[in-house]
Amino acid sequence: MAADAPAVTVTALRDRSVGALVGSAVGDALGGATEGWTTQQITERYGGYVTGIVPPFNEDWRTARPIAPYHKGDGHITDDTLMTHALVDVYAHRRDHLDAYAIAEDLVPLLIGERRWIPELEADALLLQRIFLAEKWLVARLHYGHVDPRDAGVGNIVNCGAAMYVAPVGVVNAADPAGAYAEAVEIASAHQSSYGREAAGVLAAAVAEAMSDGATAGSVVDACLAVARDGTRDAIEAVAEAASGVGDWAAAIPVLRDAVRPFDTVGEHYRAPSMDARRPSRTKSIEELPVALGMVLVAGGAFEPAVLGGVNYGRDADSIASMAGAVCGALGGFSAVRADWHEQIAEASRTPLEPAGHTMADVATEVFAKDAERCRVRERRRLALGGGR
């Protein structure tokens, strides 16, 4: 008989890490079915608000436009989670903080060289065959173009592509929002520029704060405002103010949309973006991050209402719900994420969801120890200069 596997000590770090990564995946899977549609279209299609796992918006998903050929809905995770898990694999390999070069040297080879189960394609395939053009940019610029990784994000469309998978950065910088922000901005420089890169930094800061003991929905937003710049900060501030007067996620949908509208370059017609869509700007913001934080505030940090708010908001629903799920999962820990949801999603996606959180908890523990030693070395060197006592 094989020996039993050693018991895993469930620390607060591990609990919150698993909560963040599973919560992110659940939000992604639930929001996949409603991505790209308006709240009105969603309620008409499903006979009311979506409150759980639902079938694809288009039953003929293999040939329907503009979604084809992706099998969204039915509990399938999307590219948000696939990219998140790929970043976890990079952390598992490096066992330390990451930079733009790690994206070029480790993440890009995963995208083009390793076949994985892709639920939306119902096949084993390269991640490159699933990810959006804004993520394929990583391969074009870094693998084929040999661009300096720190400059590779320049010229890409500005969107939430980098922000959607940086939750692991928040875990490895738990309780250090400023550190998470700096690391995520560095990583995202290989992928995004302008307010797309900024959003990645701020979401990582949100998760890092949510991992902290005693964190609340309010402290998460405060931590975001402390690091955010330009239009991203203004959008979060506007949405947070709007959210303060709303009592439930359904009522919040039009209120948060109104608040974020001045900062959103995509425009009212999500399927037909405006001429200014996704261009660099210091006064604009991606829509997804402020709305996700707004839903977290409206829900008071509770997982289910925050995620359902993102799902039924529509537009880029999977990313909004995934971001809200990561923050609320970190705030409440693994038990905050509905068990029936994450179990069904893992089964439907043929992808275990919990291991990524455990991996990041292990990596974070090692990084904390390395950071502490680096701090001790730095202080000894400074003391030797006579700069302290």
C-alpha positions in Angstrom: 0.0 0.0 0.0 1.3 3.4 -0.9 2.2 5.7 1.9 -0.3 8.4 2.7 0.5 11.9 1.3 1.9 14.2 4.0 -0.8 16.4 5.5 -0.8 20.0 4.3 -0.9 22.6 7.0 -3.7 25.1 6.2 -2.3 28.5 7.1 -4.1 31.7 6.5 -1.7 32.3 3.6 -2.7 29.0 2.0 -6.4 29.4 2.6 -6.4 32.8 1.1 -4.2 31.8 -1.8 -6.5 28.9 -2.7 -9.5 31.2 -2.3 -8.1 33.8 -4.6 -7.1 31.4 -7.4 -10.2 29.3 -7.2 -12.4 32.3 -6.8 -10.8 33.9 -9.9 -11.5 30.7 -11.9 -15.1 30.5 -10.8 -15.8 34.1 -11.7 -14.2 33.5 -15.1 -16.2 30.4 -15.8 -19.6 31.9 -14.8 -18.9 35.1 -16.7 -17.8 33.3 -19.8 -21.4 32.5 -20.8 -22.4 36.2 -20.7 -19.2 37.8 -22.1 -19.9 40.4 -24.7 -23.6 40.9 -24.1 -25.6 43.6 -22.4 -27.5 43.0 -19.2 -30.8 43.2 -21.1 -29.6 40.6 -23.6 -28.5 38.4 -20.8 -31.8 38.5 -18.9 -33.7 37.9 -22.1 -31.6 34.9 -23.1 -31.7 33.3 -19.7 -35.1 34.4 -18.5 -33.7 36.5 -15.7 -30.4 37.2 -14.1 -27.7 34.5 -14.3 -27.3 33.0 -10.8 -25.1 30.0 -11.5 -23.7 27.8 -14.3 -25.6 28.2 -17.5 -25.3 27.0 -21.1 -23.6 29.1 -23.8 -25.4 32.2 -24.9 -25.4 30.8 -28.5 -26.4 27.1 -28.6 -24.7 26.7 -32.0 -21.4 27.9 -30.5 -19.3 26.1 -33.0 -20.4 28.3 -35.8 -22.1 31.3 -34.1 -20.5 34.7 -34.5 -18.8 36.5 -33.0 -17.9 33.9 -30.3 -17.1 30.9 -32.4 -15.4 28.5 -32.1 -15.3 28.7 -28.3 -17.6 26.6 -26.0 -18.3 29.2 -23.4 -20.7 28.5 -20.6 -21.5 25.1 -19.2 -18.9 25.8 -16.5 -15.9 26.1 -18.8 -13.0 28.3 -17.7 -11.7 30.7 -20.4 -8.4 32.2 -21.4 -8.3 34.3 -18.2 -7.8 31.2 -16.0 -5.6 29.4 -18.6 -3.2 32.4 -18.5 -3.4 32.6 -14.7 -2.4 28.9 -14.4 0.4 29.4 -16.9 1.7 32.3 -14.8 1.5 30.0 -11.7 3.7 27.5 -13.6 6.3 30.3 -14.2 6.3 31.1 -10.5 6.6 27.4 -9.7 9.7 27.2 -11.9 11.3 30.4 -10.7 10.4 30.2 -7.0 11.0 33.9 -6.7 9.7 37.3 -7.8 9.3 37.7 -11.6 10.2 40.3 -14.1 9.6 41.0 -17.8 12.4 38.6 -18.7 10.7 35.7 -16.9 7.7 36.3 -19.2 9.8 36.1 -22.3 11.9 33.2 -21.1 9.3 31.1 -19.3 5.7 32.1 -20.1 6.0 32.5 -23.9 7.5 29.0 -24.3 4.5 27.6 -22.4 2.2 29.4 -24.8 3.8 27.9 -27.9 5.3 24.7 -26.8 3.0 22.8 -24.4 -0.3 21.2 -25.2 -3.0 21.6 -22.6 -6.7 20.8 -22.3 -8.6 23.8 -23.5 -12.2 23.5 -22.3 -13.6 26.0 -24.8 -12.0 24.1 -27.7 -12.8 20.7 -26.2 -9.4 19.6 -27.2 -5.8 19.4 -26.2 -4.1 22.3 -27.9 -1.4 25.0 -27.5 -2.5 28.0 -25.4 -1.5 30.1 -28.4 -4.5 28.6 -30.3 -6.9 29.9 -27.7 -5.7 33.2 -26.4 -6.9 36.5 -27.9 -4.8 38.6 -30.3 -3.7 40.9 -27.6 -2.1 37.9 -25.8 -0.7 36.5 -29.0 1.2 39.8 -29.1 3.4 38.3 -26.4 4.6 35.6 -28.8 4.9 37.9 -31.8 6.9 40.5 -30.0 9.0 38.3 -27.7 9.5 35.1 -29.6 9.6 36.3 -33.2 10.4 40.0 -32.8 13.1 39.6 -30.0 12.0 42.9 -28.5 13.4 44.0 -25.2 10.9 42.4 -22.8 10.5 45.6 -20.8 9.3 47.4 -24.0 7.4 44.6 -25.7 3.9 45.8 -24.5 4.2 49.1 -26.3 2.0 49.1 -29.4 -0.4 46.4 -28.3 -4.1 47.3 -28.0 -4.6 48.6 -24.4 -7.0 46.2 -22.7 -7.3 44.0 -19.6 -5.2 41.2 -21.1 -2.4 41.6 -18.5 -4.6 42.4 -15.6 -6.8 39.3 -16.1 -4.0 36.9 -15.0 -2.0 38.8 -12.3 -3.8 37.5 -9.2 -0.7 35.2 -8.5 1.4 38.4 -8.2 -0.8 39.5 -5.4 -0.4 36.2 -3.6 3.4 36.2 -3.8 3.4 39.8 -2.5 0.7 39.1 0.2 0.2 42.0 2.6 2.4 44.2 0.4 0.2 46.1 -2.1 3.0 48.4 -3.2 5.3 45.5 -3.9 2.6 43.7 -5.8 1.9 46.8 -7.8 5.6 47.2 -8.7 6.1 43.5 -9.7 2.9 43.4 -11.8 3.8 46.6 -13.6 7.2 45.1 -14.4 5.7 41.8 -15.6 3.0 43.6 -17.6 5.5 45.7 -19.4 6.1 42.7 -21.6 2.5 42.6 -22.6 0.8 45.9 -22.1 1.4 49.7 -21.9 -0.5 52.7 -20.6 -3.7 52.0 -18.6 -3.6 48.3 -19.5 -0.3 47.9 -17.6 -1.5 50.2 -14.8 -4.6 48.0 -14.3 -2.4 44.9 -13.9 -0.4 46.7 -11.2 -3.5 47.8 -9.3 -5.3 44.4 -9.4 -2.2 42.7 -8.0 -2.2 45.3 -5.3 -5.9 44.6 -4.6 -5.2 40.9 -4.2 -2.1 41.6 -2.0 -4.2 43.7 0.3 -7.1 41.2 0.3 -4.6 38.5 1.5 -3.8 40.6 4.6 -5.1 39.8 8.0 -8.1 42.1 8.8 -8.5 43.3 5.2 -11.9 44.5 4.1 -13.5 45.5 0.8 -12.9 49.1 1.9 -9.2 48.6 2.7 -8.7 46.8 -0.7 -10.0 49.9 -2.5 -8.0 52.2 -0.3 -4.9 50.2 -1.2 -5.7 50.5 -4.9 -6.1 54.2 -4.6 -2.8 54.5 -2.8 -0.9 53.1 -5.8 -3.1 53.8 -8.8 -2.2 56.6 -11.2 -3.9 58.8 -13.8 -7.3 57.7 -15.3 -7.2 54.3 -13.5 -7.2 56.1 -10.1 -9.9 58.5 -11.2 -12.1 55.7 -12.5 -11.7 53.6 -9.3 -12.5 56.7 -7.2 -15.6 57.5 -9.3 -16.9 53.9 -9.2 -16.2 53.6 -5.4 -18.2 56.7 -4.8 -21.1 55.5 -6.9 -21.0 52.1 -5.2 -21.3 53.6 -1.7 -25.0 54.3 -2.3 -26.0 51.0 -3.7 -27.3 48.0 -1.7 -27.2 45.1 -4.1 -25.4 43.9 -7.3 -28.4 44.1 -9.6 -29.1 47.7 -8.8 -25.4 48.4 -9.0 -25.1 47.4 -12.7 -26.4 50.6 -14.3 -24.9 52.8 -11.6 -21.4 51.4 -12.0 -21.7 51.6 -15.8 -22.6 55.3 -15.6 -19.6 55.9 -13.2 -17.0 54.2 -15.4 -18.4 55.4 -18.8 -16.2 58.6 -18.9 -13.1 56.5 -18.6 -14.0 53.6 -20.9 -12.6 53.9 -24.5 -14.6 51.0 -25.9 -17.9 52.8 -25.9 -21.5 51.7 -25.6 -21.3 49.1 -28.4 -19.0 46.5 -27.0 -19.0 44.5 -30.2 -18.3 47.6 -32.3 -15.6 49.6 -30.3 -15.2 53.3 -30.8 -12.4 54.8 -32.9 -10.5 55.7 -29.7 -10.9 52.2 -28.3 -7.9 50.6 -26.6 -5.4 53.4 -27.5 -2.9 54.6 -24.9 -4.1 57.4 -22.7 -3.3 59.0 -19.3 -6.9 59.9 -18.7 -8.7 56.6 -19.4 -9.0 53.3 -17.7 -10.0 49.7 -18.6 -13.6 49.1 -17.6 -13.1 45.8 -15.9 -11.0 46.6 -12.9 -13.0 49.6 -11.5 -16.3 47.7 -12.1 -15.0 44.6 -10.3 -13.8 46.7 -7.4 -17.2 48.4 -7.3 -19.0 45.1 -7.1 -16.7 44.0 -4.3 -17.7 47.2 -2.4 -21.4 46.7 -3.1 -21.1 43.1 -1.9 -19.1 44.1 1.2 -16.4 41.6 0.1 -18.9 38.7 -0.1 -17.9 36.3 -2.9 -21.2 35.3 -4.4 -22.9 38.7 -4.9 -19.7 40.3 -6.2 -19.2 37.6 -8.8 -22.8 37.6 -9.9 -22.7 41.3 -10.3 -19.8 40.9 -12.7 -21.5 38.1 -14.5 -24.7 40.0 -15.1 -22.9 43.3 -15.9 -22.1 41.7 -19.3 -19.6 43.2 -21.7 -16.2 41.7 -20.5 -18.1 39.8 -17.9 -15.7 36.9 -17.4 -12.8 39.2 -16.6 -14.9 41.4 -14.3 -16.2 38.4 -12.4 -12.8 36.8 -12.3 -11.2 39.9 -10.8 -14.0 40.3 -8.3 -13.7 36.5 -7.5 -10.0 36.8 -6.9 -10.3 39.7 -4.5 -13.3 38.2 -2.6 -11.7 34.7 -2.5 -8.6 36.2 -0.9 -10.7 38.2 1.6 -12.8 35.2 2.7 -10.5 32.3 2.0 -11.4 29.1 0.2 -14.6 28.5 2.2 -16.0 31.8 0.8 -16.2 30.2 -2.7 -19.3 28.2 -3.3 -18.3 24.5 -3.3 -21.0 23.4 -5.8 -19.7 26.0 -8.2 -16.0 25.3 -8.0 -16.6 21.5 -8.0 -18.8 21.6 -11.1 -16.5 24.0 -12.9 -13.4 21.9 -12.2 -15.3 18.8 -13.5 -16.8 20.5 -16.6 -13.4 22.1 -17.4 -11.5 18.9 -16.7 -9.1 21.2 -14.8 -8.4 21.0 -11.1 -8.7 24.5 -9.6 -7.2 24.1 -6.1 -3.6 23.1 -7.0 -2.8 26.5 -8.4 -3.6 28.1 -5.1 -1.5 25.5 -3.2 1.4 26.0 -5.5 1.3 29.8 -5.0 1.1 29.4 -1.3 4.3 27.2 -1.4 6.1 29.7 -3.6 5.0 32.6 -1.5 6.3 31.0 1.6 9.7 30.5 0.0 9.7 34.0 -1.4 8.9 35.5 2.0 12.0 33.7 3.4 14.2 35.0 0.6 12.8 38.5 1.0 13.6 38.4 4.7 17.2 37.3 4.1 17.6 39.9 1.4 16.4 42.5 3.9 18.9 41.3 6.5 21.7 41.5 4.1 20.8 45.0 2.9 20.6 46.2 6.5 24.0 44.8 7.3 25.5 46.5 4.3 23.9 49.8 5.2 25.0 49.6 8.8 28.5 49.0 7.6 28.3 52.4 5.9 27.5 54.1 9.2 24.0 54.9 8.1 22.1 53.5 11.1 22.5 52.0 14.5 
